[in-house]
Amino acid sequence: MSESPEAGSNFSLAFLFLSSRQRGALRAVYAFCRHADDIVDSGAFPPQEAAKQLDFWREEVGRLYSGKASHPIALRLRPHILEFRLPQQAFLDILDGVRMDLEKTRYETFAELEKYLYVVAGAVGLLCVEIFGYRRTSAEEIRAFAVATGNAFQLTNILRDVGTDLERGRIYLPLEDIREAGYTVEAFIRRQHTAEFVRLMSKEHDRAKACYRQARNLLHPEDRASMTAAAVMSEIYEEILDNVKAENFRVFFQRVGISFWRKVVLACRGWCRAHGIY
Protein backbone atom coordinates (compact mmCIF):
# COMPACT_ATOMS: atom_id res chain seq x y z
CA MET A 1 0.00 0.00 0.00
CA SER A 2 2.96 2.27 -0.40
CA GLU A 3 2.31 3.55 -3.90
CA SER A 4 -0.15 6.11 -5.20
CA PRO A 5 -2.32 5.22 -8.19
CA GLU A 6 -1.47 8.61 -9.67
CA ALA A 7 1.07 9.51 -12.34
CA GLY A 8 4.48 7.92 -12.00
CA SER A 9 3.44 4.89 -9.97
CA ASN A 10 3.11 1.29 -11.09
CA PHE A 11 -0.67 1.77 -11.04
CA SER A 12 -0.97 4.85 -13.22
CA LEU A 13 -0.94 3.01 -16.55
CA ALA A 14 -3.52 0.52 -15.31
CA PHE A 15 -5.85 3.47 -14.64
CA LEU A 16 -5.98 4.20 -18.37
CA PHE A 17 -8.04 1.06 -18.86
CA LEU A 18 -10.76 2.04 -16.39
CA SER A 19 -13.85 4.21 -16.59
CA SER A 20 -13.95 7.50 -14.71
CA ARG A 21 -16.31 5.91 -12.17
CA GLN A 22 -13.90 3.06 -11.58
CA ARG A 23 -10.96 5.44 -11.27
CA GLY A 24 -12.85 7.48 -8.70
CA ALA A 25 -13.63 4.37 -6.68
CA LEU A 26 -10.03 3.16 -6.74
CA ARG A 27 -8.73 6.56 -5.71
CA ALA A 28 -11.12 6.56 -2.77
CA VAL A 29 -10.02 3.06 -1.74
CA TYR A 30 -6.39 4.10 -2.11
CA ALA A 31 -6.96 7.18 0.07
CA PHE A 32 -8.30 4.91 2.81
CA CYS A 33 -5.38 2.49 2.47
CA ARG A 34 -2.81 5.28 2.37
CA HIS A 35 -4.27 6.97 5.45
CA ALA A 36 -4.33 3.69 7.40
CA ASP A 37 -0.76 2.91 6.34
CA ASP A 38 0.45 6.37 7.35
CA ILE A 39 -1.00 6.00 10.84
CA VAL A 40 1.62 3.31 11.45
CA ASP A 41 4.49 4.16 9.10
CA SER A 42 4.61 7.96 8.86
CA GLY A 43 6.11 8.38 12.32
CA ALA A 44 3.43 10.93 13.21
CA PHE A 45 2.04 8.83 16.06
CA PRO A 46 3.67 6.83 18.86
CA PRO A 47 2.50 3.19 18.95
CA GLN A 48 -0.27 3.69 21.54
CA GLU A 49 -1.73 6.67 19.68
CA ALA A 50 -1.50 4.82 16.37
CA ALA A 51 -3.47 1.95 17.92
CA LYS A 52 -6.15 4.41 19.07
CA GLN A 53 -6.32 5.87 15.58
CA LEU A 54 -6.87 2.39 14.13
CA ASP A 55 -9.59 1.75 16.72
CA PHE A 56 -11.30 4.95 15.56
CA TRP A 57 -11.20 3.73 11.98
CA ARG A 58 -12.74 0.36 12.82
CA GLU A 59 -15.64 2.28 14.35
CA GLU A 60 -15.72 4.70 11.41
CA VAL A 61 -16.01 1.82 8.94
CA GLY A 62 -19.04 0.63 10.88
CA ARG A 63 -20.51 4.13 10.71
CA LEU A 64 -19.68 4.29 7.01
CA TYR A 65 -21.83 1.24 6.28
CA SER A 66 -24.70 2.57 8.39
CA GLY A 67 -24.61 5.97 6.67
CA LYS A 68 -23.26 7.85 9.72
CA ALA A 69 -19.58 8.42 8.82
CA SER A 70 -18.05 11.84 9.37
CA HIS A 71 -14.39 11.62 8.28
CA PRO A 72 -13.77 13.09 4.78
CA ILE A 73 -12.02 9.91 3.60
CA ALA A 74 -14.98 7.79 4.69
CA LEU A 75 -17.44 10.20 3.07
CA ARG A 76 -15.46 9.98 -0.16
CA LEU A 77 -15.84 6.20 -0.08
CA ARG A 78 -19.58 6.18 0.59
CA PRO A 79 -20.96 6.51 -2.99
CA HIS A 80 -18.50 3.91 -4.32
CA ILE A 81 -19.40 1.43 -1.61
CA LEU A 82 -23.02 1.71 -2.66
CA GLU A 83 -22.34 1.56 -6.41
CA PHE A 84 -19.83 -1.31 -6.41
CA ARG A 85 -21.09 -3.13 -3.30
CA LEU A 86 -17.67 -3.09 -1.68
CA PRO A 87 -17.45 -5.58 1.22
CA GLN A 88 -17.14 -4.07 4.67
CA GLN A 89 -14.94 -6.88 5.95
CA ALA A 90 -12.23 -6.02 3.43
CA PHE A 91 -11.80 -2.56 4.96
CA LEU A 92 -11.66 -4.06 8.45
CA ASP A 93 -9.07 -6.59 7.27
CA ILE A 94 -6.91 -3.79 5.84
CA LEU A 95 -6.97 -2.08 9.24
CA ASP A 96 -5.93 -5.39 10.83
CA GLY A 97 -3.05 -5.54 8.37
CA VAL A 98 -1.59 -2.17 9.27
CA ARG A 99 -2.08 -3.02 12.95
CA MET A 100 0.09 -6.11 12.40
CA ASP A 101 2.89 -3.81 11.23
CA LEU A 102 2.46 -1.93 14.49
CA GLU A 103 2.72 -5.06 16.61
CA LYS A 104 4.78 -7.60 14.66
CA THR A 105 8.19 -7.47 12.96
CA ARG A 106 8.96 -11.18 12.38
CA TYR A 107 7.10 -14.18 10.92
CA GLU A 108 8.08 -17.70 11.87
CA THR A 109 6.56 -19.59 8.91
CA PHE A 110 5.17 -18.81 5.48
CA ALA A 111 1.72 -19.86 6.69
CA GLU A 112 2.00 -17.11 9.31
CA LEU A 113 3.19 -14.60 6.71
CA GLU A 114 0.33 -15.62 4.41
CA LYS A 115 -2.17 -14.29 6.94
CA TYR A 116 -0.40 -10.94 6.77
CA LEU A 117 -0.35 -11.02 2.96
CA TYR A 118 -4.10 -11.49 2.95
CA VAL A 119 -4.95 -8.56 5.20
CA VAL A 120 -2.57 -6.09 3.55
CA ALA A 121 -3.00 -7.16 -0.09
CA GLY A 122 -5.63 -9.85 -0.63
CA ALA A 123 -8.27 -7.69 1.06
CA VAL A 124 -7.38 -4.81 -1.27
CA GLY A 125 -7.71 -7.22 -4.18
CA LEU A 126 -11.21 -8.16 -3.06
CA LEU A 127 -12.20 -4.49 -3.29
CA CYS A 128 -10.53 -4.08 -6.69
CA VAL A 129 -12.28 -7.01 -8.37
CA GLU A 130 -15.65 -5.59 -7.38
CA ILE A 131 -14.69 -2.28 -8.97
CA PHE A 132 -13.31 -3.93 -12.12
CA GLY A 133 -16.39 -6.13 -12.49
CA TYR A 134 -16.95 -9.78 -13.41
CA ARG A 135 -19.87 -11.93 -14.54
CA ARG A 136 -18.84 -15.50 -15.26
CA THR A 137 -16.13 -16.23 -12.70
CA SER A 138 -17.55 -17.94 -9.61
CA ALA A 139 -17.48 -16.22 -6.22
CA GLU A 140 -14.95 -18.80 -4.99
CA GLU A 141 -12.66 -18.32 -7.98
CA ILE A 142 -12.85 -14.52 -8.01
CA ARG A 143 -11.88 -14.52 -4.34
CA ALA A 144 -8.97 -16.87 -5.07
CA PHE A 145 -7.93 -14.64 -7.99
CA ALA A 146 -7.95 -11.52 -5.78
CA VAL A 147 -5.97 -13.24 -3.03
CA ALA A 148 -3.41 -14.83 -5.38
CA THR A 149 -2.88 -11.51 -7.17
CA GLY A 150 -2.54 -9.66 -3.88
CA ASN A 151 -0.08 -12.26 -2.59
CA ALA A 152 1.98 -11.96 -5.79
CA PHE A 153 2.16 -8.16 -5.57
CA GLN A 154 2.94 -8.08 -1.86
CA LEU A 155 5.63 -10.77 -2.11
CA THR A 156 7.17 -8.76 -4.94
CA ASN A 157 7.14 -5.67 -2.71
CA ILE A 158 8.69 -7.63 0.15
CA LEU A 159 11.56 -8.93 -1.99
CA ARG A 160 12.16 -5.54 -3.60
CA ASP A 161 11.99 -3.60 -0.32
CA VAL A 162 14.15 -5.79 1.93
CA GLY A 163 16.51 -2.90 2.70
CA THR A 164 13.76 -0.34 3.32
CA ASP A 165 11.84 -2.68 5.61
CA LEU A 166 15.01 -3.49 7.53
CA GLU A 167 15.37 0.22 8.32
CA ARG A 168 12.00 -0.06 10.10
CA GLY A 169 13.17 -3.13 11.99
CA ARG A 170 11.02 -5.50 9.93
CA ILE A 171 11.96 -8.82 8.38
CA TYR A 172 9.07 -10.28 6.42
CA LEU A 173 10.89 -13.34 5.08
CA PRO A 174 9.88 -16.34 7.21
CA LEU A 175 12.40 -17.22 9.91
CA GLU A 176 11.90 -20.90 9.09
CA ASP A 177 13.02 -20.24 5.52
CA ILE A 178 16.00 -18.18 6.71
CA ARG A 179 17.23 -21.11 8.80
CA GLU A 180 16.52 -23.64 6.05
CA ALA A 181 18.67 -21.62 3.63
CA GLY A 182 21.57 -21.69 6.10
CA TYR A 183 21.27 -17.95 6.63
CA THR A 184 20.73 -16.10 9.92
CA VAL A 185 18.77 -13.12 11.19
CA GLU A 186 22.06 -11.62 12.39
CA ALA A 187 23.47 -11.77 8.86
CA PHE A 188 20.22 -10.27 7.57
CA ILE A 189 20.49 -7.34 9.97
CA ARG A 190 24.14 -6.85 8.92
CA ARG A 191 22.93 -6.88 5.27
CA GLN A 192 25.27 -9.67 4.26
CA HIS A 193 24.70 -10.73 0.66
CA THR A 194 25.85 -14.35 0.66
CA ALA A 195 25.11 -17.55 -1.25
CA GLU A 196 22.75 -18.50 1.57
CA PHE A 197 20.87 -15.21 1.19
CA VAL A 198 20.52 -15.82 -2.56
CA ARG A 199 19.17 -19.30 -1.81
CA LEU A 200 16.63 -17.80 0.59
CA MET A 201 15.51 -15.13 -1.87
CA SER A 202 15.29 -17.64 -4.72
CA LYS A 203 12.79 -19.68 -2.73
CA GLU A 204 10.61 -16.64 -2.05
CA HIS A 205 10.92 -15.54 -5.70
CA ASP A 206 9.61 -18.94 -6.81
CA ARG A 207 6.68 -18.60 -4.40
CA ALA A 208 5.75 -15.25 -5.87
CA LYS A 209 6.01 -16.59 -9.42
CA ALA A 210 3.64 -19.40 -8.47
CA CYS A 211 1.11 -16.82 -7.26
CA TYR A 212 1.22 -15.01 -10.61
CA ARG A 213 0.68 -18.31 -12.46
CA GLN A 214 -2.18 -19.29 -10.17
CA ALA A 215 -3.96 -15.96 -10.63
CA ARG A 216 -3.77 -16.15 -14.44
CA ASN A 217 -5.61 -19.50 -14.42
CA LEU A 218 -8.52 -18.54 -12.17
CA LEU A 219 -10.55 -16.09 -14.27
CA HIS A 220 -13.30 -17.18 -16.63
CA PRO A 221 -12.17 -16.24 -20.17
CA GLU A 222 -15.14 -13.87 -20.56
CA ASP A 223 -14.04 -11.87 -17.49
CA ARG A 224 -10.43 -11.33 -18.54
CA ALA A 225 -11.14 -8.14 -20.49
CA SER A 226 -12.83 -6.49 -17.49
CA MET A 227 -9.72 -7.35 -15.46
CA THR A 228 -7.40 -5.56 -17.89
CA ALA A 229 -6.15 -3.20 -15.18
CA ALA A 230 -5.18 -6.20 -13.03
CA ALA A 231 -3.42 -7.79 -16.00
CA VAL A 232 -1.44 -4.59 -16.63
CA MET A 233 -0.36 -4.35 -13.00
CA SER A 234 0.56 -8.04 -12.99
CA GLU A 235 2.82 -7.60 -16.01
CA ILE A 236 4.59 -4.66 -14.37
CA TYR A 237 4.96 -6.24 -10.95
CA GLU A 238 6.10 -9.60 -12.31
CA GLU A 239 8.82 -7.85 -14.31
CA ILE A 240 9.96 -6.06 -11.14
CA LEU A 241 10.13 -9.47 -9.47
CA ASP A 242 12.17 -10.87 -12.36
CA ASN A 243 14.49 -7.85 -12.26
CA VAL A 244 15.10 -8.45 -8.56
CA LYS A 245 16.29 -11.92 -9.48
CA ALA A 246 18.30 -10.64 -12.47
CA GLU A 247 20.17 -8.35 -10.04
CA ASN A 248 21.04 -11.48 -8.03
CA PHE A 249 18.78 -10.22 -5.23
CA ARG A 250 21.00 -7.23 -4.40
CA VAL A 251 18.24 -5.46 -2.48
CA PHE A 252 19.89 -4.46 0.77
CA PHE A 253 21.11 -1.13 -0.58
CA GLN A 254 19.02 -0.54 -3.70
CA ARG A 255 15.42 -0.66 -4.86
CA VAL A 256 14.96 -2.38 -8.20
CA GLY A 257 12.54 -0.77 -10.65
CA ILE A 258 11.74 -0.42 -14.35
CA SER A 259 11.60 2.57 -16.66
CA PHE A 260 8.40 4.34 -17.65
CA TRP A 261 8.69 3.28 -21.29
CA ARG A 262 9.21 -0.34 -20.30
CA LYS A 263 6.04 -0.03 -18.23
CA VAL A 264 4.23 1.20 -21.35
CA VAL A 265 5.37 -1.92 -23.23
CA LEU A 266 4.25 -4.11 -20.35
CA ALA A 267 0.89 -2.32 -20.17
CA CYS A 268 0.33 -3.12 -23.85
CA ARG A 269 1.27 -6.73 -23.20
CA GLY A 270 -1.15 -6.87 -20.27
CA TRP A 271 -3.94 -5.54 -22.50
CA CYS A 272 -3.15 -8.16 -25.11
CA ARG A 273 -3.12 -10.92 -22.52
CA ALA A 274 -6.47 -9.79 -21.10
CA HIS A 275 -8.00 -9.79 -24.58
CA GLY A 276 -6.64 -13.20 -25.57
CA ILE A 277 -4.03 -11.90 -28.01
CA TYR A 278 -0.91 -12.80 -26.03
C-alpha positions in Angstrom: 0.0 0.0 0.0 3.0 2.3 -0.4 2.3 3.5 -3.9 -0.1 6.1 -5.2 -2.3 5.2 -8.2 -1.5 8.6 -9.7 1.1 9.5 -12.3 4.5 7.9 -12.0 3.4 4.9 -10.0 3.1 1.3 -11.1 -0.7 1.8 -11.0 -1.0 4.9 -13.2 -0.9 3.0 -16.6 -3.5 0.5 -15.3 -5.8 3.5 -14.6 -6.0 4.2 -18.4 -8.0 1.1 -18.9 -10.8 2.0 -16.4 -13.8 4.2 -16.6 -13.9 7.5 -14.7 -16.3 5.9 -12.2 -13.9 3.1 -11.6 -11.0 5.4 -11.3 -12.9 7.5 -8.7 -13.6 4.4 -6.7 -10.0 3.2 -6.7 -8.7 6.6 -5.7 -11.1 6.6 -2.8 -10.0 3.1 -1.7 -6.4 4.1 -2.1 -7.0 7.2 0.1 -8.3 4.9 2.8 -5.4 2.5 2.5 -2.8 5.3 2.4 -4.3 7.0 5.5 -4.3 3.7 7.4 -0.8 2.9 6.3 0.4 6.4 7.3 -1.0 6.0 10.8 1.6 3.3 11.5 4.5 4.2 9.1 4.6 8.0 8.9 6.1 8.4 12.3 3.4 10.9 13.2 2.0 8.8 16.1 3.7 6.8 18.9 2.5 3.2 19.0 -0.3 3.7 21.5 -1.7 6.7 19.7 -1.5 4.8 16.4 -3.5 1.9 17.9 -6.1 4.4 19.1 -6.3 5.9 15.6 -6.9 2.4 14.1 -9.6 1.7 16.7 -11.3 4.9 15.6 -11.2 3.7 12.0 -12.7 0.4 12.8 -15.6 2.3 14.3 -15.7 4.7 11.4 -16.0 1.8 8.9 -19.0 0.6 10.9 -20.5 4.1 10.7 -19.7 4.3 7.0 -21.8 1.2 6.3 -24.7 2.6 8.4 -24.6 6.0 6.7 -23.3 7.8 9.7 -19.6 8.4 8.8 -18.1 11.8 9.4 -14.4 11.6 8.3 -13.8 13.1 4.8 -12.0 9.9 3.6 -15.0 7.8 4.7 -17.4 10.2 3.1 -15.5 10.0 -0.2 -15.8 6.2 -0.1 -19.6 6.2 0.6 -21.0 6.5 -3.0 -18.5 3.9 -4.3 -19.4 1.4 -1.6 -23.0 1.7 -2.7 -22.3 1.6 -6.4 -19.8 -1.3 -6.4 -21.1 -3.1 -3.3 -17.7 -3.1 -1.7 -17.5 -5.6 1.2 -17.1 -4.1 4.7 -14.9 -6.9 5.9 -12.2 -6.0 3.4 -11.8 -2.6 5.0 -11.7 -4.1 8.5 -9.1 -6.6 7.3 -6.9 -3.8 5.8 -7.0 -2.1 9.2 -5.9 -5.4 10.8 -3.0 -5.5 8.4 -1.6 -2.2 9.3 -2.1 -3.0 13.0 0.1 -6.1 12.4 2.9 -3.8 11.2 2.5 -1.9 14.5 2.7 -5.1 16.6 4.8 -7.6 14.7 8.2 -7.5 13.0 9.0 -11.2 12.4 7.1 -14.2 10.9 8.1 -17.7 11.9 6.6 -19.6 8.9 5.2 -18.8 5.5 1.7 -19.9 6.7 2.0 -17.1 9.3 3.2 -14.6 6.7 0.3 -15.6 4.4 -2.2 -14.3 6.9 -0.4 -10.9 6.8 -0.4 -11.0 3.0 -4.1 -11.5 3.0 -5.0 -8.6 5.2 -2.6 -6.1 3.6 -3.0 -7.2 -0.1 -5.6 -9.8 -0.6 -8.3 -7.7 1.1 -7.4 -4.8 -1.3 -7.7 -7.2 -4.2 -11.2 -8.2 -3.1 -12.2 -4.5 -3.3 -10.5 -4.1 -6.7 -12.3 -7.0 -8.4 -15.6 -5.6 -7.4 -14.7 -2.3 -9.0 -13.3 -3.9 -12.1 -16.4 -6.1 -12.5 -17.0 -9.8 -13.4 -19.9 -11.9 -14.5 -18.8 -15.5 -15.3 -16.1 -16.2 -12.7 -17.6 -17.9 -9.6 -17.5 -16.2 -6.2 -15.0 -18.8 -5.0 -12.7 -18.3 -8.0 -12.8 -14.5 -8.0 -11.9 -14.5 -4.3 -9.0 -16.9 -5.1 -7.9 -14.6 -8.0 -7.9 -11.5 -5.8 -6.0 -13.2 -3.0 -3.4 -14.8 -5.4 -2.9 -11.5 -7.2 -2.5 -9.7 -3.9 -0.1 -12.3 -2.6 2.0 -12.0 -5.8 2.2 -8.2 -5.6 2.9 -8.1 -1.9 5.6 -10.8 -2.1 7.2 -8.8 -4.9 7.1 -5.7 -2.7 8.7 -7.6 0.2 11.6 -8.9 -2.0 12.2 -5.5 -3.6 12.0 -3.6 -0.3 14.1 -5.8 1.9 16.5 -2.9 2.7 13.8 -0.3 3.3 11.8 -2.7 5.6 15.0 -3.5 7.5 15.4 0.2 8.3 12.0 -0.1 10.1 13.2 -3.1 12.0 11.0 -5.5 9.9 12.0 -8.8 8.4 9.1 -10.3 6.4 10.9 -13.3 5.1 9.9 -16.3 7.2 12.4 -17.2 9.9 11.9 -20.9 9.1 13.0 -20.2 5.5 16.0 -18.2 6.7 17.2 -21.1 8.8 16.5 -23.6 6.1 18.7 -21.6 3.6 21.6 -21.7 6.1 21.3 -17.9 6.6 20.7 -16.1 9.9 18.8 -13.1 11.2 22.1 -11.6 12.4 23.5 -11.8 8.9 20.2 -10.3 7.6 20.5 -7.3 10.0 24.1 -6.8 8.9 22.9 -6.9 5.3 25.3 -9.7 4.3 24.7 -10.7 0.7 25.8 -14.3 0.7 25.1 -17.5 -1.2 22.7 -18.5 1.6 20.9 -15.2 1.2 20.5 -15.8 -2.6 19.2 -19.3 -1.8 16.6 -17.8 0.6 15.5 -15.1 -1.9 15.3 -17.6 -4.7 12.8 -19.7 -2.7 10.6 -16.6 -2.0 10.9 -15.5 -5.7 9.6 -18.9 -6.8 6.7 -18.6 -4.4 5.8 -15.3 -5.9 6.0 -16.6 -9.4 3.6 -19.4 -8.5 1.1 -16.8 -7.3 1.2 -15.0 -10.6 0.7 -18.3 -12.5 -2.2 -19.3 -10.2 -4.0 -16.0 -10.6 -3.8 -16.2 -14.4 -5.6 -19.5 -14.4 -8.5 -18.5 -12.2 -10.5 -16.1 -14.3 -13.3 -17.2 -16.6 -12.2 -16.2 -20.2 -15.1 -13.9 -20.6 -14.0 -11.9 -17.5 -10.4 -11.3 -18.5 -11.1 -8.1 -20.5 -12.8 -6.5 -17.5 -9.7 -7.3 -15.5 -7.4 -5.6 -17.9 -6.1 -3.2 -15.2 -5.2 -6.2 -13.0 -3.4 -7.8 -16.0 -1.4 -4.6 -16.6 -0.4 -4.4 -13.0 0.6 -8.0 -13.0 2.8 -7.6 -16.0 4.6 -4.7 -14.4 5.0 -6.2 -10.9 6.1 -9.6 -12.3 8.8 -7.8 -14.3 10.0 -6.1 -11.1 10.1 -9.5 -9.5 12.2 -10.9 -12.4 14.5 -7.9 -12.3 15.1 -8.4 -8.6 16.3 -11.9 -9.5 18.3 -10.6 -12.5 20.2 -8.3 -10.0 21.0 -11.5 -8.0 18.8 -10.2 -5.2 21.0 -7.2 -4.4 18.2 -5.5 -2.5 19.9 -4.5 0.8 21.1 -1.1 -0.6 19.0 -0.5 -3.7 15.4 -0.7 -4.9 15.0 -2.4 -8.2 12.5 -0.8 -10.7 11.7 -0.4 -14.3 11.6 2.6 -16.7 8.4 4.3 -17.7 8.7 3.3 -21.3 9.2 -0.3 -20.3 6.0 0.0 -18.2 4.2 1.2 -21.4 5.4 -1.9 -23.2 4.2 -4.1 -20.3 0.9 -2.3 -20.2 0.3 -3.1 -23.9 1.3 -6.7 -23.2 -1.2 -6.9 -20.3 -3.9 -5.5 -22.5 -3.2 -8.2 -25.1 -3.1 -10.9 -22.5 -6.5 -9.8 -21.1 -8.0 -9.8 -24.6 -6.6 -13.2 -25.6 -4.0 -11.9 -28.0 -0.9 -12.8 -26.0 
